[in-house]
Amino acid sequence: AAGVIQSPRHLIKEKRETATLKCYPIPRHDTVYWYQQGPGQDPQFLISFYEKMQSDKGSIPDRFSAQQFSDYHSELNMSSLELGDSALYFCASSLGAEGGDEQFFGPGTRLTVL
Amino acid sequence: QKEVEQNSGPLSVPEGAIASLNCTYSDRGSQSFFWYRQYSGKSPELIMSIYSNGDKEDGRFTAQLNKASQYVSLLIRDSQPSDSATYLCAVAEAGTALIFGKGTTLSVSS
């Protein structure tokens, strides 16, 4: 079965640089969530999209933005990167509340900020 | 502040034993409850979802939900060394973002 695809899998950036993370949800899934997981931490919700509209916002810094495109893939844009942004970034997709709200996670992008 | 609490462990059980993982949550509006397994450096893998009070069984896994006590548990029967991982309890209102507990580390010794 098709899974959530994330790219790149690994990313190394310098402080103050920008990064773009991509997420391709499971086919027919209309809801995408972004989570950040620091070392030894549980995943923290950043932002979500339903049918290409932002549906909820969590602890996402103002330096970060995201959007969902017409093909349902999503991108997380991160600017002015800081050392503390080093983490695993996961995208999860679901069918949404109407179709069952189980969230399936992608393999993640490991971001290292030097 | 919506919170999900889990014992961090480690929980150590011998191979073939039953592992019991527990979780409590603070938000009475929560409607969806999940258990994820996460190996180090990997993504969370959904192993159980439960929405109604009572038990739900899937293979060696049984999830239990008690909304009155705001309590969710996961039983793993016939534990295997490959079950050694961190188990994350996650809670959500319908169709919303997951709130995770900090996870319980399970170690199954052969």
Contacts between the chains, C-beta under 8 A, distances in Angstrom:
chain1	res1	chain2	res2	distance
A	31	B	95	7.3
A	33	B	97	5.8
A	33	B	98	7.5
A	35	B	98	7.8
A	41	B	102	7.6
A	42	B	88	6.3
A	42	B	100	4.0
A	42	B	101	6.5
A	42	B	102	5.0
A	42	B	103	5.9
A	43	B	44	6.7
A	43	B	88	7.6
A	43	B	98	7.4
A	43	B	100	5.4
A	44	B	100	7.9
A	45	B	97	3.9
A	45	B	98	6.8
A	45	B	99	7.5
A	48	B	96	7.9
A	48	B	97	5.8
A	50	B	95	7.9
A	56	B	96	6.1
A	56	B	97	5.6
A	58	B	97	6.0
A	88	B	41	7.8
A	88	B	43	7.9
A	90	B	43	5.6
A	90	B	44	7.2
A	92	B	98	7.8
A	94	B	95	7.7
A	96	B	95	5.6
A	97	B	94	4.7
A	97	B	95	2.8
A	98	B	95	7.8
A	101	B	32	5.4
A	101	B	92	6.6
A	101	B	94	6.1
A	101	B	95	4.8
A	101	B	96	7.8
A	102	B	34	7.1
A	102	B	46	6.0
A	102	B	49	5.2
A	103	B	34	7.6
A	103	B	46	7.2
A	103	B	98	6.1
A	104	B	46	6.2
A	105	B	36	7.8
A	105	B	43	4.3
A	105	B	44	5.0
A	105	B	45	7.3
A	105	B	46	7.7
A	106	B	43	6.3
A	107	B	42	7.4
A	107	B	43	5.3
A	108	B	42	7.7
A	108	B	43	4.9
A	110	B	41	8.0
